[in-house]
Amino acid sequence: MPGYEHLERPPAWAEDCGEVYCLACRRELAAEAGVDAAPSGTTVQRRAQIRTAALIEFEVGRDPKRSDTEIARAIRTSVPAVVKVRQRLELARAGGQQMGNTPPTNSRKSLDGSAGEDRLNDAGYGDQPQRAATPEPAS
C-alpha cells in the first residue's frame, strides 16, 4: 500500500499452507492435534495430559536449545514433564524414528507435523498410578 512500509513478520509467527499463525495459535494447533489423536472415550484428565504432552513436544521441536525451565514456564507445566518428553524424543531419534513422522489419526496436524498419543506415557502421564509421598511413621 502506498505510504506504508512493509513490515517483517514477527519471528515467532509461521506460515503453513498459505495461512499465517502467531505463536499462541501454533501452540493451540499442536495441543488440539494431540487431543484429536486421542482414542474416543478418553477421560477428561487423560485429555489434559495429552494436551500438555503435545504442547511440550511442540515447544521442544520449535526450539530444542531452550532450557527445560523456559519451556515449562512458557506453557505452564512442570520441568520434570519437559525432561521426560525431551528424553522420549531423544530415544525416538536414536531408535531411527523422527519427531513428526507418525501419521496423524485425523485431518488436523500441528505445524511441526506431530500428532499421536505415544508422547503421553513417556511424558510422565501414563497409565501407571502416581503415588503421593506419605510421611514415614515417627519412631
N, C-alpha and C positions, 0 to 999 in steps of 0.2 A: 504494500500500500504506500503511495507516495507520502513523504513526510515522516515516515516511521522507519526506524532502523530494525533490521531483522535481528531478533534476539535468539541466542542459542538456547536449546532445551536444557533444563537443569540436569546435572549428571545422574541423578537417581531415577530419572524417567527413562522409559524404554518403549520402543515401537515393536508391535507384533501384529502381523497381518494387516498393516495399514492403520492400526489403532495405536494411539499413544496413551501410556499408562503411567501415573505417578507411582512412587514407591508404596504408598498406602494401598493403592489399588492392586499393585502387583502382589503385595503380601496377602491381600484378601483373596485374590485369584488362586494363589498357592494353597491357602487354607481351605478354600472351597473344593479344590481339586482333591485334596486329601480326604475330606469328609465325603465327597461324592463317590470316592472309590471304596468307601466302607460298605460291607455287606448290609443288606436290608435287615432290619431288626436289631441293629447296633444300638446299645444303650446310649443315653444322653451323656453319661460320664465318659464312655469309650469314645464317642464322637469328639468330645472336648479334648481328649488325649490325642486323637488322630490329628485334630486341627493344630494342636501345639507342635506335634512332631513334624507336620508339613511345613509350618512356619519356620521351625529351626532348620530344616533341610533347605528351604528356600534361602534363608539368610547365610548359611554356610556356603551354599553354591554361589550366591551372589558375590560374596567377598570372603574367601577362605582364610585370608590373613587376619581378619578381625578376631579379637580375643573372644573367648567364651563369655566373659563377663559383659563385654559390649553387646554381644548378640542377645544374651539373656535380658539385659536392660531394655534393649530396643523392642523386644517382643513380649516383655513382662513375663518371663518364665525363670526357672532356676538354672543355675550354672551347671549342676550335675546332669540335667536333661540335655543341655547343649553338648556336654562332654560325651554323653552316650551316643547321641546322634552322630557326632563327628567321628567317634570310634567306629560306628557301624558303617559310615560312608568310606572310611579308610580301609576297613576289612573288605567291603564290596569291591573297591578298586583293586586291592591286592589279589582278590579272587578272580579278576578278569571282568567283573561287571563294572558298568559305569553309571553314575547317577543320571537318571533321566531316560535310560534306555528301556525301562519297563513300560510296556504299552499300557495306556490308561484303560480303565474298565468302563469309561463313559466318554462322552464327547468333549468334556472340558479338561483342559490341561493347564498347569501353571506355566508362566512364562519361561521358567527354566526347564520345562518339559517333565517335571517329576509328577508322578501320581502313583498311588498304590498304598497298600496297608502294611507292608513289611516293616516300615520305618517304626511302627508302633512298639513292637516288643523290644527292639533294640534301643529305643529312646527311653526305656525305663517305664513304659506304660503297658507292659504285657499282662497276661492273664495271671501271673504269679501274685498271690496276695501279699500286700505290703503289711509288715508287722510294725506296730508302734513300739517305740522304745519304752520298756517298763522299768521302773526303778527296782534295783536289787533290794531284797529284804535286809533290814538292819540286823546286824549280828549282835 
